[in-house]
């Protein structure tokens, strides 16, 4: 697996971990409704995680779906920044990094390789 794909997978794991951690902290501080709102507002990170789990064995569909989820992460992060939530910069940055890693040539070659 090329380094760019490995980096994108690691960033998706980090994004999902931060999402769960944020939901746990919000749930402990403000209750379950807030924890659910956090999970709902950051669902693209969880979708990117599901795609990242499949990077080793799947074809280009996982790459394209992960790019779509990372683009949604960027959009949701910018929306959070627009609403005055500074944590949106982390989600935006992770989304940009995942898209950049998966759009490289070596990533495309990895996902379109022939399988034995």
C-alpha positions in Angstrom: 0.0 0.0 0.0 1.5 3.4 -1.0 2.3 6.0 1.6 -0.5 8.3 0.5 -3.1 5.7 0.9 -1.7 4.7 4.3 -1.7 8.4 5.3 -5.3 8.8 4.2 -6.4 5.7 6.1 -4.6 7.0 9.3 -6.2 10.4 9.0 -9.6 8.8 8.6 -9.0 6.8 11.8 -7.9 10.0 13.6 -11.0 11.9 12.4 -13.3 9.1 13.6 -11.5 8.9 16.9 -11.8 12.6 17.5 -15.5 12.4 16.6 -16.1 9.7 19.2 -14.0 11.5 21.8 -15.8 14.8 21.2 -19.2 13.0 21.5 -18.2 11.4 24.7 -17.0 14.6 26.2 -20.1 16.5 25.0 -22.3 13.8 26.4 -20.7 13.9 29.8 -20.8 17.7 29.9 -24.2 18.5 28.4 -26.1 15.2 28.1 -27.0 12.6 25.5 -28.8 15.0 23.2 -25.7 17.0 22.7 -23.6 13.8 22.1 -26.1 12.8 19.4 -25.9 16.2 17.8 -22.1 15.9 17.7 -22.2 12.5 16.1 -24.8 13.6 13.6 -22.8 16.7 12.7 -19.7 14.7 12.1 -21.1 11.7 10.3 -18.8 12.1 7.2 -15.8 11.2 9.4 -17.5 7.9 10.3 -18.2 7.3 6.7 -14.6 7.9 5.8 -13.6 5.4 8.5 -15.8 2.7 7.0 -14.1 3.3 3.6 -10.6 3.4 5.2 -11.2 0.0 6.7 -11.7 -1.4 3.2 -8.7 0.3 1.5 -6.5 -2.8 1.6 -8.9 -5.1 -0.3 -11.3 -3.0 -2.3 -11.3 -1.3 -5.6 -11.6 2.3 -6.7 -15.2 2.6 -5.3 -13.8 2.8 -1.8 -11.4 5.6 -2.9 -14.1 7.6 -4.6 -16.5 7.2 -1.7 -13.8 8.2 0.8 -13.1 11.3 -1.3 -16.8 12.2 -1.2 -17.0 11.7 2.6 -13.8 13.8 3.0 -15.3 16.5 0.8 -18.4 16.5 3.1 -16.0 16.8 6.1 -14.6 19.9 4.5 -18.1 21.3 3.9 -19.3 20.5 7.5 -16.0 21.9 8.9 -16.5 25.2 7.0 -20.1 25.3 8.2 -18.9 24.9 11.8 -16.4 27.7 11.3 -19.1 29.9 9.9 -21.2 29.2 13.0 -18.3 30.3 15.3 -17.2 26.8 16.3 -13.4 26.8 16.2 -13.1 23.0 16.2 -14.3 23.1 12.5 -10.8 23.9 11.4 -9.6 20.4 12.5 -12.4 18.7 10.5 -11.7 20.9 7.5 -7.9 20.3 7.7 -8.4 16.5 8.0 -10.8 16.5 5.1 -8.4 18.4 2.9 -5.5 16.1 3.7 -7.6 13.0 3.0 -8.7 14.3 -0.4 -5.2 15.4 -1.3 -3.8 12.0 -0.4 -6.4 10.0 -2.3 -6.3 12.2 -5.4 -2.6 11.4 -6.0 -1.5 9.2 -8.9 -0.1 6.5 -6.7 -3.4 6.2 -4.9 -5.3 5.8 -8.1 -2.8 3.1 -9.3 -3.2 1.3 -6.0 -7.0 1.1 -6.3 -7.0 0.1 -9.9 -4.4 -2.6 -9.7 -5.1 -6.1 -11.0 -5.8 -8.7 -8.3 -4.7 -12.3 -8.4 
